Amino acid sequence: MKLTFSPASPFARKVRIAAIELGLIDKIEFVPASVAPGQANDEYSKITPLKKLPVLILNNGDVILDSYVIVEYLNEIGGGALIPGYGPRRWKVKTDHSLINGMLDSMLLCRYEKMVRPQGSLWQAWHDDHWNRAWSGMARFENQPEVLNGSFDIAQIGLVCVLGYADFRFADCGWRKAYPKLDAFYQKALERPSVKISAPPPA
């Protein structure tokens, strides 16, 4: 299997953490890829017209995307428990992950708005709205001990990626002071080799 990725991508980090946790990391070849708004990448568009990272390319050439579906696939072939198989907890975990993924989407859009948008074209209200979505999501998880203290599943993995991306791209946002329970959660998560190894490079 091949995984297109960037060390800076929180979505690719999610898959890397899952692969390590499931004991599948050695079965995956990591293929660096670069995608950016406004920049053509015809070769990558042949793999996925969405030009998003990551994509898992199976040995038979089939393509699996997005990051959640890739983790679901790896969880299935690895016989893992990152996604509950049935019952109310399954839907709670999947819903939590959907919220977390939306937070990451908003944070990425904030990054693009500040760093990629042509000078003079910044839409501050749009940026602030998306940042508020991520910030409010953190507030919600700050008050969900069942998530922070539960098993290391896809929701916790996603939350790790949110907080790691906040450190990486928004180092001055103050999330650790605002959300001490999330800070404690992230510090504990960093004790896991999968989380420590997959951390984004220094900004």
C-alpha positions, 0 to 999 in steps of 0.5 A, a space after each residue: 500500500 502507498 499513502 500520499 502524505 505531507 508531514 505537516 498534514 493533520 489528516 495524514 497524521 491521523 492515518 499514520 497514528 492509526 497505522 502505528 497503533 494497528 501494527 500496519 505501519 511497515 506495510 505502507 509506503 509513504 509517498 510525499 505529495 504537495 498540494 496547495 490552493 491555486 497551484 496545479 498538480 495534474 499528476 496528483 489530480 489523476 489520483 484524486 480530483 479533490 487534490 486532498 491529502 492523504 490518499 491510500 493506494 492499494 496494491 491493486 491500484 484501488 484508491 481509498 480516501 478520505 482520512 476517516 475512510 482510510 482509518 476505517 479500512 486499516 482498522 478492518 484489515 488490522 482487526 483493530 478497535 479504533 472504531 466501535 463496531 456497533 451500538 450507541 458508542 459507535 455513533 457517538 465516536 463517529 459523531 465526535 470524529 465528524 466534529 473534529 474533522 470539521 474543526 480541522 477543516 476550519 483550521 486549515 481554511 484559516 491557515 489558507 486565508 492568512 497565508 495564501 490569500 492574495 494580500 488585500 483580499 483577506 476576509 476577516 469575518 470569514 476567517 474569524 467565523 472558521 476559527 470560532 468553529 474550531 475554538 468552540 469545538 475545543 470548548 466542547 471537548 474540554 467538558 467531555 471527560 468520557 472522550 478525554 479519558 476513554 479508549 484511544 479510538 478514532 475520536 481521540 486520534 482526531 483530537 490529538 491531530 487538532 491540538 497538534 495542528 494548533 501548536 504547529 500553525 497557531 502557536 500563539 492561540 492560547 489553547 493550552 491556557 484556555 483548555 487545561 483538560 485538553 492540555 493534560 489529554 495531549 500531554 498524556 497522548 504524547 507518551 504514545 509512540 504513535 503520537 510522538 513519532 507522527 508530530 509535525 516538524 518544527 514550524 
